[in-house]
């Protein structure tokens, strides 16, 4: 009967693990410099913690087996109560691991600050592409301010170009994440957050909302198309011919809550569209400019040029 119970538990464990075979762990398959660094930090943290976890698991089997009632060879020491060597080992090793983890976390947290330009940019001469993202109910609007075009629930970026996002929400608080390219950053009404990333491989990657925001939250995802410079330029030229214009009337229609929206494309986006969407929650703010045009990191010459 005991053997049967062990077999049943093992069978149940295997059945529970089978669904994981089809899972795709995006963090372990990075396609950008930020995600690659996050993967290294994750693996380093896991390996350091395994220094403690693995010996504990092994000892949890060895100790009961060695000191079982039937083992007459085990030394019985009822008066034993202390070992300075053992105390030093099981205090010193965890302390060292925590110190190393703290150091790694401190360094990489500052390096991966989403507001900072990429510290390990493999293409320092490539033009930075600004994109303004607005979280709506329940969809994402991406504005390309240099090109005066926009896309809904789809994003296209050139490979090996730094991308600088300016993010806000015109609805509930939300969160933007592209797991294979970079970590998540929050989107809030009346506020602007930033995210820098760079894709190193062409392909189609999944972006999504990671903050519960209502009924349509589960369908609030989009494809990120990473393409060559030539394909990106062609895509932009095609968008500039889009029949739909991102006018006030069009935007008001987008504000109506809707789920699982197909991709849409818009042309003739005004210069201050994103800035106005943020400032309208702040009250009168004369002279304030947000988004790409309010970023001092962009020179006046770069603001007047596009692909």
Wavefront OBJ file of the C-alpha trace (Angstrom):
o trace
v 0.000 0.000 0.000
v 2.842 2.412 0.853
v 4.525 1.705 -2.489
v 1.235 2.366 -4.267
v 0.849 5.737 -2.509
v 4.396 6.751 -3.489
v 3.735 5.770 -7.089
v 0.483 7.751 -7.135
v 2.200 10.873 -5.740
v 4.980 10.636 -8.302
v 2.427 10.183 -11.105
v 0.425 13.190 -9.869
v 3.587 15.323 -9.736
v 4.477 14.401 -13.320
v 0.945 15.228 -14.503
v 1.086 18.630 -12.821
v 4.465 19.356 -14.423
v 3.418 18.371 -17.963
v 1.688 21.705 -18.757
v 4.979 23.492 -18.091
v 6.536 21.775 -21.115
v 4.608 24.047 -23.482
v 5.350 27.226 -21.493
v 7.635 29.850 -22.973
v 9.644 31.627 -20.299
v 10.297 34.969 -21.998
v 12.813 36.096 -19.391
v 15.074 33.173 -20.388
v 14.880 34.068 -24.099
v 15.891 37.744 -24.236
v 16.064 39.636 -27.523
v 17.309 42.977 -26.224
v 20.144 44.398 -24.131
v 17.947 45.221 -21.119
v 16.266 41.810 -21.062
v 19.667 40.116 -21.489
v 21.007 41.891 -18.408
v 17.843 41.024 -16.465
v 18.334 37.368 -17.402
v 21.909 37.416 -16.096
v 20.812 39.012 -12.817
v 18.028 36.438 -12.464
v 20.331 33.470 -13.107
v 23.071 34.823 -10.849
v 20.537 35.231 -8.045
v 19.176 31.702 -8.530
v 22.648 30.113 -8.591
v 23.717 31.988 -5.463
v 20.601 30.887 -3.594
v 21.129 27.294 -4.728
v 24.373 27.296 -2.728
v 22.123 27.143 0.346
v 19.082 25.407 -1.088
v 20.814 22.345 -2.570
v 22.763 21.367 0.594
v 19.605 21.836 2.700
v 17.615 19.550 0.389
v 20.360 16.926 0.413
v 20.700 17.073 4.211
v 16.935 16.742 4.623
v 17.331 13.221 3.192
v 20.722 12.315 4.679
v 19.989 13.259 8.297
v 16.731 11.251 8.685
v 18.320 8.284 6.914
v 21.489 8.317 8.987
v 19.743 8.758 12.328
v 16.798 6.446 11.725
v 15.915 4.082 14.552
v 17.219 0.972 12.771
v 20.694 2.407 12.129
v 22.800 1.053 14.999
v 26.021 2.516 13.564
v 24.966 6.125 14.134
v 26.745 7.729 17.102
v 24.339 8.695 19.865
v 25.363 11.959 21.624
v 22.559 13.101 23.903
v 24.779 15.676 25.621
v 25.929 17.371 22.369
v 24.478 20.882 22.061
v 26.885 23.212 20.287
v 29.459 23.494 17.498
v 31.163 26.796 16.788
v 32.343 25.524 13.415
v 28.853 24.548 12.272
v 27.376 27.830 13.537
v 30.033 29.761 11.649
v 29.261 27.827 8.445
v 25.488 28.223 8.522
v 25.702 31.905 9.460
v 28.683 33.001 7.355
v 27.609 31.471 4.037
v 24.094 33.030 3.996
v 25.535 36.389 5.079
v 28.060 36.323 2.244
v 25.354 35.342 -0.248
v 23.092 38.174 0.929
v 25.962 40.657 0.663
v 26.759 39.516 -2.889
v 23.071 39.634 -3.888
v 22.728 43.116 -2.393
v 25.764 44.327 -4.329
v 24.515 42.883 -7.618
v 21.035 44.316 -7.026
v 22.399 47.756 -6.168
v 24.632 47.953 -9.239
v 22.153 46.545 -11.748
v 19.206 48.524 -10.365
v 21.034 51.752 -11.172
v 22.284 50.478 -14.518
v 18.804 49.327 -15.523
v 17.032 52.487 -14.377
v 14.336 52.805 -17.089
v 14.734 56.590 -17.136
v 18.434 56.434 -18.001
v 19.794 55.991 -21.526
v 21.191 52.525 -22.198
v 24.511 52.045 -20.425
v 25.612 49.142 -22.666
v 24.319 50.391 -26.004
v 25.857 48.163 -28.742
v 24.917 50.733 -31.406
v 25.985 54.118 -29.967
v 25.718 55.851 -33.356
v 22.185 54.641 -34.106
v 19.417 57.236 -33.930
v 17.168 57.089 -30.875
v 13.524 56.438 -31.778
v 11.023 58.179 -29.466
v 7.607 56.557 -28.963
v 4.779 57.946 -26.852
v 2.507 55.273 -25.371
v -0.971 55.867 -23.965
v -2.836 53.155 -22.052
v -6.561 53.187 -22.815
v -9.479 50.918 -21.875
v -8.341 48.219 -22.913
v -5.822 48.941 -25.624
v -2.483 50.619 -26.268
v -1.978 53.677 -28.481
v 1.567 54.237 -29.735
v 2.511 57.613 -31.212
v 5.621 58.197 -33.325
v 6.063 61.944 -32.775
v 8.899 62.405 -35.273
v 6.747 60.889 -38.005
v 3.327 62.232 -36.884
v 1.786 58.748 -37.114
v 0.304 56.335 -34.582
v -0.708 52.696 -34.223
v -3.191 50.923 -31.992
v -2.355 47.567 -30.389
v 0.722 47.034 -32.551
v 4.244 48.363 -32.369
v 7.001 48.395 -34.990
v 10.608 49.346 -34.172
v 13.931 49.063 -36.017
v 16.499 46.553 -34.832
v 19.637 47.851 -33.072
v 18.141 51.288 -32.441
v 17.635 52.654 -28.921
v 13.925 53.150 -28.250
v 12.782 55.715 -25.700
v 9.204 55.367 -24.480
v 7.181 58.131 -22.852
v 4.253 56.453 -21.133
v 0.993 57.673 -19.636
v -2.579 56.513 -19.156
v -5.885 58.032 -20.186
v -7.813 55.574 -18.060
v -7.058 53.344 -15.051
v -3.527 52.883 -13.828
v -1.750 50.400 -16.063
v 1.650 48.860 -16.740
v 3.577 48.283 -19.964
v 5.923 45.327 -20.421
v 7.689 43.623 -23.323
v 9.293 40.678 -21.475
v 11.818 39.710 -24.162
v 13.014 43.300 -24.572
v 12.674 45.067 -21.204
v 10.959 45.087 -17.845
v 7.656 46.696 -16.929
v 6.930 50.346 -16.194
v 3.707 51.848 -14.860
v 1.346 54.139 -16.774
v -0.710 56.641 -14.767
v -3.073 59.433 -15.688
v -1.593 62.912 -15.314
v 1.928 61.474 -15.085
v 4.686 60.539 -17.505
v 7.028 57.590 -17.059
v 9.904 56.523 -19.289
v 11.435 53.306 -20.542
v 14.560 52.751 -22.648
v 15.217 49.548 -24.584
v 17.017 48.163 -27.617
v 16.129 45.054 -29.627
v 19.062 43.052 -30.965
v 17.204 40.520 -33.109
v 14.481 40.869 -35.696
v 11.239 39.076 -34.931
v 7.780 39.401 -33.436
v 7.586 39.683 -29.650
v 4.673 40.021 -27.265
v 3.913 43.136 -25.284
v 1.216 43.279 -22.656
v -0.357 45.003 -19.705
v 0.775 43.639 -16.344
v -1.604 45.620 -14.140
v -5.186 44.479 -13.612
v -7.359 47.261 -15.048
v -10.836 45.833 -15.577
v -12.883 43.449 -17.688
v -10.772 43.718 -20.868
v -7.413 43.367 -19.128
v -6.752 39.839 -20.441
v -6.887 41.037 -24.055
v -4.659 44.057 -23.536
v -1.632 42.793 -25.429
v 0.109 43.693 -28.678
v 2.769 42.450 -31.077
v 6.136 44.169 -31.241
v 7.566 43.851 -34.750
v 11.333 44.322 -34.791
v 12.390 44.959 -38.386
v 15.339 46.215 -40.437
v 15.937 49.925 -41.022
v 14.694 49.573 -44.604
v 11.469 47.816 -43.576
v 10.913 50.340 -40.808
v 11.226 53.257 -43.229
v 8.755 51.573 -45.594
v 6.343 50.963 -42.720
v 6.489 54.621 -41.688
v 5.861 55.790 -45.250
v 2.835 53.503 -45.449
v 1.476 54.833 -42.156
v 1.733 58.407 -43.363
v -0.768 57.459 -46.065
v -3.240 55.952 -43.585
v -6.765 57.243 -44.286
v -7.612 57.564 -40.593
v -6.378 60.741 -38.904
v -5.848 60.892 -35.155
v -8.235 63.800 -34.657
v -10.039 64.705 -31.437
v -13.154 62.916 -32.688
v -11.177 59.763 -33.501
v -9.491 59.823 -30.110
v -12.783 60.219 -28.270
v -13.983 57.060 -30.032
v -10.847 55.244 -28.841
v -11.586 56.278 -25.261
v -14.749 54.187 -25.264
v -13.931 50.970 -23.342
v -13.484 48.012 -25.696
v -11.577 44.738 -25.542
v -9.557 42.621 -27.990
v -9.199 45.458 -30.487
v -7.502 44.682 -33.810
v -4.534 46.830 -34.879
v -5.335 50.234 -36.383
v -3.157 52.919 -37.954
v -3.438 56.706 -37.929
v -1.760 59.601 -39.704
v -1.583 63.357 -39.095
v -0.920 63.258 -35.349
v -0.459 66.744 -33.882
v 2.846 67.704 -32.261
v 1.467 68.166 -28.738
v -1.037 65.293 -28.731
v 0.691 63.249 -26.022
v 1.560 66.284 -23.913
v -2.056 67.457 -23.928
v -3.283 64.007 -22.868
v -1.087 64.181 -19.755
v -1.566 67.842 -18.859
v -5.369 67.723 -19.053
v -5.355 65.915 -15.687
v -3.104 68.538 -14.088
v -5.127 71.670 -14.695
v -3.736 74.757 -16.475
v 0.026 74.352 -16.916
v 1.176 77.197 -19.207
v 4.363 76.414 -21.092
v 4.656 72.791 -19.931
v 5.602 70.318 -22.656
v 5.896 66.594 -22.010
v 6.768 63.567 -24.091
v 9.377 63.613 -26.797
v 9.235 67.358 -27.401
v 9.761 68.119 -23.735
v 12.808 65.860 -23.405
v 16.055 67.872 -23.133
v 18.038 64.782 -24.186
v 16.836 65.314 -27.737
v 18.560 68.154 -29.567
v 16.629 70.563 -31.726
v 18.203 69.030 -34.821
v 17.048 65.502 -33.943
v 13.518 66.775 -33.406
v 13.345 68.029 -36.927
v 14.538 64.874 -38.609
v 12.914 61.495 -39.032
v 13.260 58.299 -41.010
l 1 2 3 4 5 6 7 8 9 10 11 12 13 14 15 16 17 18 19 20 21 22 23 24 25 26 27 28 29 30 31 32 33 34 35 36 37 38 39 40 41 42 43 44 45 46 47 48 49 50 51 52 53 54 55 56 57 58 59 60 61 62 63 64 65 66 67 68 69 70 71 72 73 74 75 76 77 78 79 80 81 82 83 84 85 86 87 88 89 90 91 92 93 94 95 96 97 98 99 100 101 102 103 104 105 106 107 108 109 110 111 112 113 114 115 116 117 118 119 120 121 122 123 124 125 126 127 128 129 130 131 132 133 134 135 136 137 138 139 140 141 142 143 144 145 146 147 148 149 150 151 152 153 154 155 156 157 158 159 160 161 162 163 164 165 166 167 168 169 170 171 172 173 174 175 176 177 178 179 180 181 182 183 184 185 186 187 188 189 190 191 192 193 194 195 196 197 198 199 200 201 202 203 204 205 206 207 208 209 210 211 212 213 214 215 216 217 218 219 220 221 222 223 224 225 226 227 228 229 230 231 232 233 234 235 236 237 238 239 240 241 242 243 244 245 246 247 248 249 250 251 252 253 254 255 256 257 258 259 260 261 262 263 264 265 266 267 268 269 270 271 272 273 274 275 276 277 278 279 280 281 282 283 284 285 286 287 288 289 290 291 292 293 294 295 296 297 298 299 300 301 302 303 304 305 306 307
